[in-house]
């Protein structure tokens, strides 16, 4: 098992004839590739993927996965339900300019007026019930 709890495969080392674990790609992820893919999927406007992934990896290395994930969820929530993403920044721009440090633009809405999907998005974004 890798440090992330994933089951690993084994391979036989021909020189020593011993079995050694081979961790899945997610477990030996020095460039945060698995994490950056996850963040990219959360972002509301998916464009310029190669450069976006590089920017996301840089942000994760600087700030940590949890902070970037939480900020991206809040940002995505602010665009939830909008069909015109013309003014939504490209992910490369948003991450390179460290806009994840900006204050959240999530419009507060009473829980009683939220659909179940909206409520779940608020919970996943890390917003407490008192915020909504």
Helices and strands as residue ranges (DSSP letters): E 9-13, E 18-22, H 33-42, H 49-63, H 65-79, H 91-96, G 99-101, G 111-113, H 116-124, G 129-131
